[in-house]
Amino acid sequence: MSEGESAAVADRVRHLLELRRPDDALRLLGPALTASSHAHTLVCLAAQAHLVRAQQHPQGTRPADLAAADDLARRGVALDPHSDWSLRLLSLAQSGLGRTGDAVNSAYAAVQAAPFAYETHLRYADALGGLGGVAAREQARAEARRAVELAPHQPEVHLLLARTAHPAGMRSNRRDRKAARESVHRALALDPGNSVALSELARLDLSGRRRLRAASGFTEALRADPGNTVARHNLGVVLGSWLRPAHYLVFGAVWLTWRLSPLPGLGQPLRMGSAAVVVVVLGVVGLRMRRVVPGSLGVFLRQLDELSRWASVWAVTLVVAVVLLVTSALLPDDPASVVLTVAMVALLAGVVSSWRVALHQRRRR
């Protein structure tokens, strides 16, 4: 393949990656890499395409794609040891594979190769953030500040500075949270529709326990970019925090009804009253979601299916228990007792499932 043909393929691949179509990009790259296996640009673009596809995976990672990106990035480094692009791609793949120390080393090598390129300082700061600890966090902030100095008009440098000031899953003081918010606002001033910036601002609201504002922010980020998996996940976290108390309310109502309905004169009136309370409360929760973030319930239900099979079990058991409770209110005492027993079993399974979902979400935040 001639240099002109290789350059034309590279341009088309870059366009496809901008459109977030990594599968099409890889299909186009396949024959080109076979014909020009030593073309550094094509090798790096293939690594980048695998990284993009890994990000689009419902669970946020796809081991096969990350491993392929790691292998291709190593080929890129072998073809051009001084290419900061290859080293940055290698660092990204290593971070995705959980090899944080290797990712930091590769990112540092990229900085050495191109000390005045803001992208290298961005990658190094992000990799350092994965180490944890106060020293690594301060070093990451210093690298992020250097990136801001080199490219103050790039929104992503301000977003990284915000993440280093207030990393996800770590406690920060009020001054750091304020600094993070100011950095995000600077990014939004440069690019008002930036989905990552909108999601980051919502994350800061969530860390400050402003759940209503956070839910609206994550929804706005998803409108700007439906492929923003971080915003989709975090919206699921917020809405799950609203649904979980409703689940325990249903559990308590069914348990009390199940225990007390055998008492003389309490049977059907108690079941009808419990069913009415549960339906009203769940209706209020649903309306609250609908008013705060229109359409969010649908997003949340889709998120449940993506999180894990445990989340699907949780959603199904809650719906089944409510239906069974309402059904028991319409039945005589004996069959109603059997129906309530089944509802209790369903809710116990749902409680266990909700715990598994919460654990899964904490690991990903």
C-alpha positions in Angstrom: 0.0 0.0 0.0 1.4 3.4 -1.0 1.8 6.3 1.5 -1.0 8.2 -0.2 -3.4 5.2 0.2 -2.3 4.7 3.8 -2.9 8.4 4.6 -6.4 8.2 3.0 -7.3 5.2 5.1 -6.0 7.0 8.2 -8.2 10.0 7.5 -11.3 7.9 7.1 -10.5 6.0 10.3 -10.1 9.2 12.2 -13.5 10.4 11.0 -15.1 7.1 12.0 -13.6 7.4 15.5 -14.9 10.9 15.8 -18.3 9.5 15.1 -17.7 6.8 17.7 -17.9 4.0 15.2 -14.9 1.8 16.2 -16.3 -1.4 14.6 -16.4 0.3 11.2 -12.9 1.7 11.8 -11.5 -1.7 12.6 -13.1 -3.2 9.6 -11.5 -0.6 7.4 -8.1 -1.0 9.1 -8.0 -4.8 8.8 -6.9 -5.0 5.1 -4.8 -1.9 5.5 -2.8 -3.3 8.3 -2.3 -6.6 6.4 -0.9 -4.6 3.5 1.1 -2.2 5.6 1.9 -3.9 8.9 4.7 -1.5 9.7 2.6 1.7 9.2 3.0 3.4 12.6 -0.1 5.6 12.1 -2.4 2.7 11.2 -1.2 0.6 14.1 -1.8 3.4 16.6 -5.3 4.1 15.1 -6.1 0.4 15.5 -5.1 0.6 19.1 -7.2 3.7 19.6 -10.2 2.0 17.9 -10.0 -0.9 20.4 -9.8 1.5 23.3 -12.9 3.4 22.0 -14.8 0.1 21.7 -13.8 -0.9 25.2 -15.2 2.3 26.5 -18.5 1.6 24.7 -18.9 -1.8 26.3 -21.9 -1.8 28.8 -19.6 -2.7 31.7 -17.1 0.0 30.8 -14.3 -2.5 29.9 -13.8 -5.2 27.4 -10.8 -7.3 28.2 -10.2 -8.6 24.7 -10.2 -5.0 23.3 -7.9 -3.8 26.0 -5.5 -6.6 25.4 -5.6 -5.9 21.7 -5.0 -2.2 22.3 -2.1 -3.1 24.6 -0.5 -5.3 21.9 -1.0 -2.8 19.1 0.4 0.1 21.2 3.5 -2.0 22.0 3.9 -2.5 18.2 3.6 1.3 17.8 6.3 1.9 20.4 8.5 -0.7 18.7 8.0 1.1 15.4 8.7 4.5 16.8 10.2 4.5 20.4 10.0 8.3 20.6 6.3 8.6 19.7 4.3 10.0 22.6 1.1 8.9 20.9 2.1 5.3 21.1 3.2 5.6 24.7 -0.1 7.4 25.7 -2.1 4.7 24.0 -0.1 2.0 25.8 -0.6 3.8 29.1 -4.4 3.9 28.5 -4.5 0.2 27.7 -2.5 -0.6 30.8 -4.8 1.5 33.0 -7.8 -0.4 31.6 -6.2 -3.7 32.3 -5.5 -2.7 35.9 -1.7 -2.4 35.5 -1.5 1.0 37.1 2.3 1.0 37.8 3.0 0.2 34.1 0.5 2.8 33.0 2.3 5.5 35.1 5.7 4.4 33.6 4.4 4.6 30.1 2.8 7.9 30.7 6.0 9.3 32.2 7.9 8.1 29.1 5.4 10.0 26.9 6.1 13.2 28.9 9.8 12.7 28.4 9.2 12.2 24.7 7.1 15.3 24.3 7.4 17.6 27.4 5.6 20.5 25.7 2.6 18.5 24.5 -0.4 19.0 26.9 -1.7 15.5 26.0 1.2 13.8 27.6 0.8 15.7 30.9 -3.0 14.9 30.8 -2.2 11.1 30.5 0.5 11.3 33.2 -1.8 13.1 35.6 -4.7 10.6 34.9 -2.4 7.6 35.4 -1.0 9.0 38.7 -4.5 9.5 39.9 -5.0 5.7 39.7 -2.2 5.1 42.2 -4.1 6.7 45.1 -2.5 8.3 48.1 -1.8 11.9 49.0 1.6 12.1 47.2 0.4 10.7 43.9 -2.7 13.0 44.1 -0.5 16.1 44.6 1.8 15.1 41.7 -1.3 14.5 39.5 -2.5 18.0 40.3 0.8 19.4 39.4 0.8 17.7 36.0 -2.8 18.8 35.4 -1.8 22.4 36.2 1.1 22.0 33.7 -1.4 20.9 31.0 -3.5 23.9 31.7 -0.5 26.2 31.3 0.3 24.5 27.9 -3.3 24.5 26.6 -5.6 26.8 28.6 -8.2 26.8 25.8 -8.7 23.0 25.8 -11.7 22.0 28.0 -10.2 18.6 28.8 -7.3 20.1 30.7 -9.7 22.0 33.1 -11.7 18.8 33.5 -8.7 16.8 34.5 -7.7 19.5 36.9 -11.1 19.2 38.5 -10.8 15.4 38.8 -7.4 15.7 40.4 -8.7 18.3 42.9 -11.7 16.1 43.8 -11.1 12.5 42.7 -14.1 10.2 42.4 -14.5 8.0 45.5 -12.1 10.2 47.7 -12.9 12.7 50.4 -12.0 16.3 49.7 -12.2 19.5 51.7 -14.4 22.4 50.8 -11.6 24.3 49.2 -10.8 21.4 46.9 -14.4 20.9 45.9 -14.7 24.6 45.1 -11.6 24.5 43.0 -12.9 21.5 41.1 -16.2 23.2 40.4 -14.4 26.4 39.2 -12.4 24.2 36.8 -15.5 22.5 35.4 -17.2 25.9 34.9 -14.1 27.0 32.9 -14.4 24.0 30.7 -18.1 24.7 30.2 -17.3 28.3 29.3 -15.1 27.0 26.5 -17.5 24.3 25.4 -21.1 24.7 26.8 -22.4 21.5 25.4 -19.5 19.3 26.6 -21.1 16.1 27.9 -18.1 15.1 30.0 -18.1 18.5 31.7 -21.8 18.3 32.4 -21.3 14.9 33.9 -18.4 16.1 36.0 -20.5 19.0 37.4 -23.2 16.5 38.2 -20.7 14.3 40.0 -19.6 17.2 42.2 -23.3 17.8 43.0 -23.7 14.1 43.9 -20.7 14.1 46.1 -22.3 17.1 47.9 -25.5 15.0 48.3 -27.5 17.3 46.0 -29.1 14.3 44.3 -31.9 16.2 42.5 -29.5 18.6 40.9 -27.1 15.7 40.1 -29.8 13.7 38.4 -30.7 16.6 36.2 -27.0 17.1 35.4 -26.5 13.5 34.4 -29.6 13.6 32.3 -28.4 16.7 30.5 -25.0 15.0 29.9 -26.8 12.0 28.4 -28.8 14.3 26.1 -25.6 15.9 24.9 -24.0 12.4 24.4 -26.1 9.3 24.8 -22.9 7.3 24.7 -21.6 8.8 27.9 -21.3 5.6 30.0 -20.1 7.4 33.1 -23.2 9.7 33.2 -25.4 6.7 32.5 -23.9 4.8 35.4 -24.1 7.6 37.8 -27.7 8.4 36.9 -28.4 4.8 37.8 -26.7 5.4 41.1 -28.9 8.4 41.9 -32.2 6.9 40.9 -31.3 3.7 42.7 -30.8 5.7 45.8 -34.4 6.8 45.4 -35.8 3.4 44.6 -34.0 1.5 47.3 -36.1 3.1 50.2 -39.2 2.4 48.2 -38.2 -1.3 48.0 -37.7 -1.5 51.8 -41.1 0.2 52.3 -42.7 -2.5 50.2 -40.8 -5.1 52.2 -42.1 -3.7 55.5 -45.6 -3.4 54.3 -45.8 -7.0 53.0 -44.1 -8.3 56.1 -46.5 -6.6 58.5 -49.5 -7.6 56.4 -48.3 -11.2 56.2 -47.8 -11.3 60.0 -51.0 -9.5 61.1 -53.6 -10.4 58.5 -54.4 -13.8 60.3 -55.7 -11.8 63.2 -59.5 -11.8 63.4 -61.1 -8.8 61.6 -57.8 -7.5 60.2 -57.4 -9.6 57.1 -58.7 -7.9 54.0 -58.9 -4.3 55.4 -55.2 -4.5 56.4 -54.2 -5.9 53.0 -56.2 -3.2 51.2 -54.7 -0.5 53.3 -51.2 -1.7 52.8 -51.7 -2.0 49.1 -53.1 1.5 48.9 -50.1 3.0 50.8 -47.6 1.2 48.7 -49.2 2.2 45.4 -49.4 5.8 46.5 -45.8 6.0 47.7 -44.4 4.3 44.6 -46.6 6.7 42.5 -45.1 9.7 44.3 -41.5 8.4 43.8 -42.3 7.8 40.1 -43.7 11.3 39.7 -40.7 12.8 41.5 -38.4 11.1 39.0 -40.6 12.2 36.1 -40.6 15.9 37.2 -37.0 16.2 38.1 -35.5 14.3 35.1 -38.1 13.6 32.4 -37.5 10.2 30.9 -35.1 9.2 33.6 -37.1 6.1 34.7 -36.6 4.6 31.2 -32.9 5.4 31.4 -32.7 3.8 34.8 -34.5 0.6 33.7 -32.1 0.3 30.7 -29.2 0.9 33.1 -30.5 -2.0 35.4 -30.3 -4.4 32.5 -26.7 -3.3 31.8 -25.4 -3.4 35.4 -25.8 -7.1 36.1 -28.2 -9.9 36.3 -28.6 -9.1 40.0 -30.0 -5.7 39.1 -32.6 -7.2 36.8 -33.6 -9.6 39.6 -34.0 -6.6 41.9 -36.3 -4.8 39.6 -38.4 -7.9 38.8 -38.9 -8.8 42.4 -40.1 -5.3 43.4 -42.7 -5.3 40.6 -43.8 -8.9 41.4 -44.1 -8.1 45.2 -46.3 -5.0 44.5 -48.5 -7.0 42.1 -48.9 -9.8 44.7 -49.7 -7.3 47.5 -52.4 -5.7 45.4 -53.7 -9.1 44.4 -53.9 -10.3 48.0 -56.2 -7.3 48.8 -58.8 -8.8 46.4 -58.6 -12.4 47.7 -60.1 -14.2 50.7 -57.8 -14.8 53.7 -56.5 -18.2 53.0 -55.3 -17.7 49.3 -54.2 -14.2 50.3 -51.9 -15.7 52.9 -50.2 -17.9 50.3 -49.9 -14.9 47.9 -48.2 -12.8 50.6 -45.8 -15.6 51.5 -44.7 -15.7 47.8 -44.4 -11.9 47.9 -42.1 -12.2 51.0 -39.8 -14.7 49.2 -39.6 -12.4 46.2 -38.7 -9.4 48.3 -36.1 -11.3 50.2 -34.5 -12.2 46.9 -34.8 -8.5 45.9 -33.1 -7.3 49.0 -30.1 -9.6 48.4 -30.0 -8.4 44.8 -30.1 -4.7 45.7 -27.1 -5.3 48.0 -25.2 -6.9 45.1 -26.1 -4.0 42.8 -24.9 -1.5 45.4 -21.6 -3.3 45.7 -21.2 -3.4 42.0 -21.9 0.3 41.7 -19.4 1.2 44.4 -16.7 -0.7 42.6 -17.3 1.2 39.4 -17.6 4.7 40.8 
